[in-house]
Amino acid sequence: METQSFADLEMLQAALNHVFADWVRELDLRVLEARAGEVTLVLPVTRRHVHEGGVLCGQTMMAAADTAMVLAVMTKLGGFKPMTTVQLQTSFLRPVSGSSGAARVVARVLRMGKSLVFGEVQIINADDELAAHATTTYALL
């Protein structure tokens, strides 16, 4: 028996435009793919998110990772429900060039309990290399 998928791309894209804070919306994230428990976003690499070293800043990647995981949880819940980030542990493995145009953000729910959700996020650079890896814990409110 197949489980119901709530991976409605339009619902997720609409959530990006109204669930999150204004400054998160300025990341201009776009939903590329989704299925139950997993989303892939496109993160445009723009000048305002590139630091003096010529690479995408870690703060932008962490915000994108956190946002992507909220959307991944939404695919399991069937829409937005209040939740909060308990833990976001990020390892930066290689830079995302400031001239690369975009990166992909892939968020996966690993385990969903009644009150806690565990997940992982990968940020993949334009060369299809893993640039950052995050593990996450969310509390459902």
HUZIPE-V733236 format. One line per field, one symbol per residue. ss: DSSP state (A for helix, B for strand, O for the rest). A space follows every 10 residues. Layout:
ss = ???
This chain:
ss = OOOOOOOOAA AAAAAAAAOO OAAAAOOOOB BBBBBOOBBB BBBBOOAAAB OOOOBBOAAA AAAAAAAAAA AAAAAAAOOO OOBBBBBBBB BBOOOOBOOO OBBBBBBBBB BBOOOBBBBB BBBBOOOOOB BBBBBBBBBB O
